[in-house]
Amino acid sequence: MFQGCCCTDDQQAELVTVDILDTLQGRNDEEPKEEKAQEEPKKEEPKKEPQKEPEPIKQEPKAQPKLDKPLSVHTFSVQVEKSAGPLGMVLDVKNGALVVIRVYDGTIKAYNDMTASDKKIEPNDYIVDINGQITKDNMLREVKQATGTVTLKVARPLPFTIKINRGDKPFGAGLGYQQESCSIDLKEIRDGALKDYNDSVPHSKKAFLNDCIIAINGKSDTPDKMIEIMQSSTQFEVTLVRPPPRTLFQVAIV
């Protein structure tokens, strides 16, 4: 809203008094004629422009924090015909899914021998659904008991690599693994080379709890041997995968 002020037609003009002059010479009996008072022209006050309501100051929207792009996951479905023999996989359980440690002779190996590389079931793949069962206990039951057509839904986290310059510091991590496993879980990050690395890189390049180490200097090996390399080297590359959340498994795989 704004307020303005201007003159109206009812407003009286300014009153001006004018003296009446008598003519001293040639005065006669006639009443001197009075000269009519001359009104000064009506002065119009300049109209005031209506005051404009000040425009609100536009505030620039606050920049939203840039979200890091989530790590990629390759997802696919596998359908095999299982007879009385085994599926032929050694499995671990992580994040509610079954993780492939290795494939041996059986239905899955026969399938792998006949399919494209991006559809093969490999170590560190996450099996998240078997014949519609998604809990680990029910999936393990299907692995042991299912016959005929077996449908598996698989999620493969794509690996990423970090470079560690350890110097004389410890690696600085609590690690968890099984002897037969092909990966090592990051269970704790302490003071040391790994924390120094995380402090020096953007969020998208950090290593996080529950990430899985799958190779050192580009080579996969047993957990004991990979740990031995980390302990004896001052510089090395660590290849990890990040297990996707269960919600992503259920949405991404069709």
Secondary structure, 3 states (H helix, E strand, C coil): CCCCCCCCCCCCCCCCCCCCCCCCCCCCCCCCCCCCCCCCCCCCCCCCCCCCCCCCCCCCCCCCCCCCCCCCEEEEEEEEEECCCCCCEEEEEECCEEEEEEECCCHHHHHHCCCCHHHCCCCCCEEEEECCECCHHHHHHHHHHCCEEEEEEEEEECCEEEEEECCCCCCCEEEECCCCCCCEEEEEECCCHHHHHHHHCCHHHCCCCCCEEEEECCECCCHHHHHHHHHHCCEEEEEEECCCCHHHHHHHCC
